[in-house]
Amino acid sequence: MTRAWILGLVFCLTACSHLSTSSTDLIRDGKGLENFHQVGDANWRVENNLIVADRGKAGFLLTKESYKDVYIRAEFWAETDTNSGIFIRVTNPTKIAAASSYEVNIWDIRPEPKFGTGAIVDVAPVKTPITNLAGGKWNVMEIRAVGPEIIVKLNGIETTRVNDGRFKEGPIALQFGPGVKGAVGGPIRWRLVQVQRL
């Protein structure tokens, strides 16, 4: 190995390290509510070092920052009847919905199961019956969105992948939604939500 080659390698590694982006904790161990605007009437609060909601007709934690290409890693607890999800590239912060963002769903008993847990609602279904269920345990959801490609994993298993270029950029929203036929569903508990710009 020549000295010039070694110096070149050191320079490359140094330069490359400046190009990488570290992840940011939006939620960790009950901290992070200040990173969000609260939209709707869900009763978001800190409980047992978790961010929790279990009452209200519908509500969201909407990030104060906007994201385009992003990797999200979230640790959450849901019940079988919990209706929750992670919305990305929200284009209408006053009316957060699958029609104006990508809704990565957490809802094991969704009446239309192909858009249940692990699906992107109205965009990318999961196989039915749903085999990757979230209810009654801690889960890890990963979302990687780069340009039009979005990949979703639940507990290390890819649940869906799609190319869809409708929504380019916007905040991220964490949901507490109504249950089946408008009934109050189970709670959602967030232990960790990390984001990394890509």
N, C-alpha and C positions, 0 to 999 in steps of 0.2 A: 504494500500500500504506500503510495507516495504521499509526501507531506501536503502537496497541493490538493490531492483527492480528499485527504482527511479534513483539511480546512474547508473545502467545498461542502463536505458532508455536514460539518458543524454549522456552517452558514445556513444550509438548507433546513436543518433541524430547528435552528433558532428562528428562521423566517417562518417556517411552517407552524411553530408553536404560537406565533402571534396571530396566525390566521384562524386558529381554532377558537371556538366560543364555548365558555363554560356554561353549565346549566344554572338556572336560577330557581330557588325554592319559592313558589307562590304560597304554598302551605307546607308547614312542617311542625308536627307535635303541638297543634293547637294555635300556632302563630301564623299570621298572614292575612287576616281579614282586612287589614289596611291596604292590601294590594287590589282590592275589588270595590266596585260599586254594587250595592244591593238593589236588585230590580224585582218587583213583585212583593208578595206578602209572606214568603217563607220565613220561618223563625230561626235564621242562621245564628249560631252561637258557638262558643267554646265549651266543650264538655269532655272531661277526662282526657285532656290533651288532644282532642279531635275537633274538627269543624263539622258541626252536625245541623241538620234540619229534619223536622218530623211533623210540622204543622204548617197550614196555609194552603191556599188554592193552587198557587204556583209561584215559584220564585227562582232567582238566579243570583249567583255571584259572577259578576262581569269584570274581567280584568281592566285595569286602568290603561294598560298598554295594548297596542295593536300588534298582530303577528301575521307574517306572510308564510315563509317556509319555516317549519317548526317541528321539533320533536317534543312530545309530551309524555311524561311517565307519571301515572297517578295510582296511588294505593288507596283503596276504598273498601268499605263494608256496606253491603246492601242486603235487604231481605228479599225473599222471593217476589213479594208484591211491590217492592220499591220501584218507582218510576223516576229515573234520573238519567244523566248522560253528560257528555262533554261536547259542547258546541264550539266549532272552530270557524274562523273567518266570518264572524258575525257582522253582517252589513247593515242591520237595523237594530241598534241597541235598545230602542224603546219597545220593540216587538220582536223578541227573540224566538225564532221558529225555524223549522226545517226548510221552509220555503225561502229563507233569506240567510242561510248558513248551512254548514255541514253538521248534522246532529249524530254523534257517535253514541248509540243508545246503550243504556243499562236498564233493562226491564224484561225480566224472565218470562212474565205472563202477559206480554203485550197482546192485545186482541188479534193483531196481524203479526204472527210470529216471525215471518221472514224478515221483519225489521225490528226484531227484539234485540236482546243483548249481543253486542259485538257488530251489529249492522250500522250502516249509515242510512238513516231514515230517508225513504223515497229515492235513494241513490244506489246503494249497494247492499243487497240482502245477504243474509246468512242462510246456511242450509237448514232445512226444517225436517224433523223436529230439532230444536236447538240443542246442541250437545255441550256447548261451552256456557254453562250457567254461572251466575254470580251470587245467587241468594244464599245467605246464611254463612258467609265466610269472608275472609280478607282476600282481595283480588288485586292484581296489577294490570292496568290497562295502558297500552302504549299506542300512540298515534304518531305517525310520521307523514307529514304533508310537505311535499316538495313540488312546486308548480302544480300541475293538474293531478299528480299521482298522490293518493292517500292510501296508507296501509294501516290496518288496525290489528292489534294483537291483544288477546286476553289470556293472562297467565302463561305467556310465552307461545301461545298457539295463534297463528294468523286466522282471523275470523272473516276478514274481507279485504279486498284491494280493488281500487277503481281509478280510472282516469276521468276526471270531470273538471272542467275549467271555469265553471260559472262564478265561483267566489274566489277572489284573489287574495284578500287580506282583511283582517278585522280582529277584534278582541276575542278572547276565549271566555266561555260561560259554563259554569257548573250548575246543574239543574236539580231542583226538587220539584217534582211534578205530581199531578193528581193520579190516583190509581184508576182501576177499571171502573168505567161509568161514573167518573168524577169522584169516587170515594177517596178518602185519605189513604194513601199507600204507606208502605213501610218507610223507615228512616233511611237517610243516606249519611254516611260518616266518611269524611276525608282525613286520612292520616298524613299523606304526602302528595303534593302536586308539584312537579318540576317541569320547567320548560327550557328548551335550548333552541336558540335561533340557528338556522342552517343556511 
